[in-house]
Amino acid sequence: MAFNKRSKIRSILEKKPIGDQVTLMGWVRTKRSNKNITFIALNDGSIIQNYQIVADPNVIDEKTLRRITTGASIKVTGKVVASQGAGQDSELVAESLEVLGEADPEKYPLQPKKHSLEFLREIAHLRMRTNTFGAVFRVRHALSFAIHQYFHEKGFYYIHTPIITASDAEGAGETFKVTTLDPKNPPLTPEGEIDYKEDFFERETNLTVSGQLEGELAAMALSEVYTFGPTFRAENSNTTRHLAEFWMIEPEMAFYDAEDNQDLAEDFLKYIIKYALENSPKDLAFLDKRASDENAKKPANERSEMGLLERLKFIIDNEFERITYTEAIEILKKSKPNKKKKFKYLIEEWGADLQSEHERFLVEKHFKKPVIITDYPKDIKAFYMKQNEDDKTVAAMDILFPGIGEIVGGSQREDNMEKLTCRMGQLDISEEELFWYLDTRRFGSVPHSGFGLGFERMVQFVTGMGNIRDVIAFPRTPGSAEF
């Protein structure tokens, strides 16, 4: 039988083809024997549930059965019958069985017992075979699909922006350099500087920190576009919320003001969460129980008041609270944690950059719902944001979620050429380097807006995983670039 004629376990569980002969292939989770009958729990990754294979030693020879161990891959053909055991509707009675790949039980690290997430990060090349990570990556797929579907339904166009760029959209300077020059003996200019004219691109380049600036160029022709690709930050940050390589969704929309931007972001977030709830119910039910078990181990003051599924439904069912940065500062200044000096970063005056602890207080304690904060001080935001008439604030917005803080950041973009170049001058950003960006303001400038969603933070929120390293297959962090 050709390999592509196999059935998937998900299909068998959904269709329940009692009496049909089918071929399954997958990896052995467990094997046990009872009264000379061998029971094999098989998983092929199509669904979180295992499927039971019943093997009679009078049909399947003992030598083959001995080769079947946890982690081995097998091909089995047999008849689907109604199950006699509890917890399953059907099972497969094996008529033929082939071991495709053995797994030495003395060396295979994923034996059927509980493993810590820290240990599983060390074997990231195998961890997707566990229930937890299988569930996480199926949900990640569902969210990816939902993102593309949402924007397609809205009439947006998907744009691929460059991974290698000569610009730093955020002005953060935390970039990974891209070069073909010999680091031990680079060519030098007469002034003793590295001569990038000798480099591959004949100039300094780096891995992108954002596709936004290029996305704006596309929006100035196609009206509504989005990017969904990898971005890179060379931050030496070992936290549960940061990665050096992560994926970003960045829509850019011509003829959208700040309010339109907020409306789209809220609708978008609700759509993709609803899609995951409707299309990944078994995986999310498993992750909900897992999150509940983890929550119970925490100190009482750190426990979440809502379960995972409850939290996801809460986002869908509630209008997001919208407040200005100025209002947020007043609330935080008067809050108990601030007055009692419980915040690590005390809020003393207008202009402070909000930290995760402040964001979570607003969402989880004060409003008890998602919050959109608008109109931040221009001094703590990027050069491209629309300057408000007060000359102190910009038309920026951050969306805050429970348990995670900021999940979306965006703004109306500055479409006024004079104001934009003035701001660039204040921040010492070269007009010459960004001539192409400024051309969109020279030729047919329009009001436009956009935002960015860090995909891994979204996956982290939807799956309830505590560490962002556990929602990307092969995390890139300081000191870690394995696999």
N, C-alpha and C positions, 0 to 999 in steps of 0.2 A: 504493500500500500504506500502511495506517495505521502510524504510528510505533510503536504498541504491539505490532505484529506482528514486530518485529525479534528476532533471536536474540542472546544474549550469548556473548561469546567463551568464557567459562568453560564454558557448556553445550556448545558445539561441541567443545571439547577433551575434555570428559568423555564425551560421547555418540558422537563420531566418526561423524557421519551421512553417510558417503561416498555420493555420488550425489544427495544432496538439494539442492534449491535453497533458499538462505537469504538473509536480508538482515541485514547487520551495520552498525552505526554506531559511530563512535568517533573518536579523535584520532590523527593520523599521528605516529608516532615517527621513522621514517626513510623515505626513498624512494631507490631506486637503479635504474639501468637496465643491462641486459645483453642484447646481441644484439637490440636493439629491443623487448625485453620489460621492462616496468616492475614492480618488486617494491616493495610498500608494507607496512611493518610497522605494524599497527593495534592500538591498545589502547583498551578501553572502561571500564577501571577495575574490571571484575568479577573479574579475576585478574591476577597479576603478569606473566604471559606475554603477549607480542604475538602477533598472528595474521597470517600472510602472505597478502597479496592479490596475485594475479598479474593484471596489466592488459596486454592486447595492444592496441597503437595502432591495429590494424585494427578493433578492436571499440569501444574507448574513444578518443574523439577527442583529438588532441594538445593542443588548447586547454584542455580539462578537465585533462589530465595535468599541464600546466604550472602550473596553479593549486594543485596538490597539493604542499604544503611541510610541513616539520616544524611541528607545532602546529595545522595545519588540521583541521577536522572534516569527515568524509565519511559518505555513505550509499552502501553498495555491495551490489548483489544479484548472486548468481552461484551456481555449482555447487561443492559441496565435493568435492575430489578427493584421492586419495592423493598425498602430497608426494614429489617426486623428490630434494629436498635433505635434508641432515642436520639433526638437531635438532628435527624436527617430523613428526608423523604425517600431517597433512593441510594443505591450503591452499584458498583460495577463488579460483576463476577468475572474474574479473569479467565480467558480462554487461551491467550498467548501473552507472554511477557518478555521484554527485551531490556537489558540494562544498557543504556546509551552511554553513561559515564559513571564510574564508581567514585566514591568519596571515602577516603580512609578515615574510619571513626576515631583513630588515635590522633589524627591531625586536623580534622574538620572542626573549625572553631565555633560553629553554630549548632551545638548539641541542644536537644530540647530542654532548656532551662532558661531562667530569666537572666538576661544580660543587661548590664548598665549601658546607658547611652554613650558614656565616655569610652567604654570598651568598643562599642560598635563604631564609633568614629575612627578608631584605629584600624578597623577592617571595613572601611567605607565601600570597598569593591564587592563586599559580600552582604552588607547590611540590608540591601533591598529585598533579600529573601525572608526577612522577618516580617511578622504581621504588622508591626508598627510602621516600618518604613515602606512596606508595600502599600499600606493605606495612605501614607503621606504623599507618595509619588503618584498614586492614582488620582488623589484629590488635586495635586498640583497640575496634572494633565487636564482635569475638568475645568479648573480655573483658567488655564491657558486658552482652552477652546472657547470658554465663555467670553473671554476678553475679545478675541477675534470676532466672535459672533455678534457681540454687542455693537462694536464699531461698524461692522459690515451692515447691520440692520439700520444703523443711524446714517449710513451714506458716507462714512469716512473712508479714506484711502490709506492703505498700509505702506509706509515708507521705510526703506532700509537706509539708515544713516551710517556714516563711516565709523569704524572701530578705531582706525588710526587717524588722528587729527592734529592740527597745529594750534588748536584753540583750547582754552580751559573755560568752559561755559560758566562754572560756578565761581571762578576767580579764587579757588581754594589753594591752588598750587600743589595739591597732593596727587600728583600724576605719576604714572609709570612711563619712563622714557622709552622710546622706540628708536633703536640705532643699529647700524651695521658697522660702526667704527670700532676699532680695536681699543678696548678700555685701558689696556696697558700702554698703548702707544698711539694715542689719537693724533691726527694732523692738527697743527696749530696755525693760527693767523700770525702775522708779524707782531701783533700786540700780545701774543702769548695765550689767546683764547682758543677754545676748541673750534676748528674750522668746519662748521656744519655743511659748507658748500661741497665738501668731500663725502658727505653722508648720502645714503640712498635717495632720500627725498630732497636733498640739498638745503635742508633747514631742520630746526628742532621739531620733533614730533613726539606724540605720546598716545597712550591708549585713552579712549574717550571717557570723560566723566559724565557725559550727558549727550543725548541726541537732540536736545531742545533747539539750539541755534539753527541747525540744519533743518529741523522740523518746521521752524518758523518760515524758512525760505520756501518750503513746499506749500505751506498754508497760504502764502501770498499768491499762489497760482491755482491750487486745488480746493481752497477754502477750508476743508476739514480733513486733517490727516492724523495719523498716530504712528509712533514707533514702538517697537517691542524688541529690545535687544540687550546684549550684555554691556555693562558699564564697569568702570574700574576706579578705585580710590586707594591711593597708597597711604592710608591712615594706619599708624601703628596702634590699632585699637583692638584690644582683646576683650570684647564684651559679648553678651548674648544677642546683641542687636546689630552688629556690624560684620560685613564681609569685605574683602578686598576686590572680589569679583561677584557681581550680582546683576540681576535683570531688572530693567526699568520699562514701564509703560508710560509714554509721554504723548498725549494728544495735544495738538495745536490747532486752534480754530480762528479763522478770520471772521470778523463781524460779531465777535463775542465780547461782552464787557465782563467786569468782575463778577457780577451777579449771575450771568449766564454760565460762567465758569464753575461757580459753586453749585448751581443747579445740576449741571452735567456730571460733576464729580460725585455728588450724592446719589444720583440716579444710577450711575455706573457701578458704584460700590454695592448698592443694594441688589443690582441685577446679577452680578457675578456670585455674590454670596447665596442668593436664592437659587441660582443654577446649581451650585455645589450641593446645597441641601436636597434638591430634587433629583440630582443625578448620581450622587455618591452617598446614598443613605446608609448602606452597611458599613462603609469605611468610616463615616462620621460617627455612627453609633459606637463603633469600636473605639475611636479616638476620644469620644465623649466619656466613655467609661475609664479609659486610661487617664484622661485629664482629671477626672473625679478622684481616682485613686491617688494621683500625685498631689492633688489639692489637700486631701485629708492628711497628708504627711507634713504639711507646712505648719508653722506656728499660726495660732488663731488670727493674729493681726495681719498676716500676709495672705490669708485664704481669699479666694475669689467668692463673691456672693452668688454668682451665677455659674451654672454648668456650661460646657462648651456649646451644646445645641441651643440652650436657652439664650446664650449670649448672641449667637448668630441670628436667631429669630428676632431678638431684641433690636438688632441693627436694622433689619428689614421693616419692622413694625413702627419704628419711631422716627419722627422728623428730627433732623440734626439741629441742635441749638446753634444759633449764629450770634456771635458777639465780637466786638472790636478788641484789639489788643489792649487799648486803654481800659475798657471794661474788665478785661481779664486781670490786668495788673491791680486794679482796685479790689477785685474779689480776693486775689492772692494776698495782697497786703493785709487785708482784714481777717484772713483765715487763721484758724487756731494753730495749724502747724507753723505758720510764719511767726505769729505772735509768741508762741512757745519755743521758737527756734528749733523746731523739729525738721525743717527743710535743711538739706545740706547747703543749698544755695538760697540764702534769704532774699526775699524781694523787698527792696528798700525804696527804689525810685523807678519812674518811667524810663524806659530805654533798656531795661535788663533783658537779656536773651533768655527766653523760657527754656527750662530744662525738662527732662522726662518726668521728674517728680512733680513739677508744677502742672504739666499737661495731664498727667494721670489723676491728680487731685481734682482738676476741673471736670474731668469726664466721670470719674468713679465716685467721687464724694460729693461734689457740689451740684452738678446738673444731673448726674446719673443717666447720661445719654451721650451719644456722639456729639462732638462740638466742632464747629468751624470758627476759627479765629481769623479775623480780617484786619487790614490796615495796620500793619506793623511799622515800627520806626524804619526809615529808609537806611539808617546807618548800620543796621544789622541784616540787611537784605541785599540781594544781588543787583548789579548795575542796570539790568534790563527791565526792572519792574516799573510799572506806571506810577509816576509821582502824583500824589494827591494835591489838591489845591492848598492845603495847609503848609506845604513845603517841608513837612516833618515826617509824613508817613507815605507808604506806598500801597497800591491796591493788591496786596499779597493775601494769600489765604493758606492756612494749614488745617488739615482735618485730623482730629484726635479721636482715637478709639480706646475703649477700655482694655487694660492689660498691656498695652503696647505703646501708647502715646501717639506721636505723629505718624500717620500712615500715608498722607498725601500732602505735598507742598506745591503751590502754584501761584499764579498771579495774572492780572491783566498786564500785557507787555507795553513798554513805553513806545508809542508810535510817533511821538513828536521828536523830530530830528534834533532840534536845538537842545531840548531837555536831555535827550539821550547822550549826545556828545559832551554836554556839560558835566553830566554824571560820570562818564567815562574818564574825563579829564581829572575830576576829583579823585578818582581811584587809580589814576595812572595806567589806564587801559588804552593801548595803542589803537587809534582810529585807522591807521594804515594797515595794521594786521587784520582788522575786522571790516575792511572796506566793503566786502561782499555782504555782510550783515547790515551795514548802514545803507547799502543800496536799496534795501526793502523799504527804508524810510524816505529815500530820495525819490523813488519812482512808485507812485500809487500807494502810499502808506494807508493803512486802515486800522481801526481799533481791532485788537486781537488778543487772545488769551490762551493759556494752557496750564497743564499741571503734570506732575510726575508721581507715579505710584511705584514704590519699591516692591517688586513682585514677591521677593522672599518674605518681606514683612507681612504681606497679604496672606501668603501661604501659612506663615507662622500663626497669624490670627485665626484663620479658618480651621487649622488642624489642632490648635491648642498646644503646639510644641513650645517648650520653654526656651530653646536655644535656636537661633537662626541657622546654625551650622547643621541642624537636623532637618532642614526643609530644602536643601540643595544637594544634589547627588554627591558632588565632590567639592567640599568647601575650600575656598582659598582665603587663608587668614595669615597674620604674621607668623613666620616660621613654618608654615604648612602649605605645601604645594604637591602633595603626593597624589598618586593615582592619576 
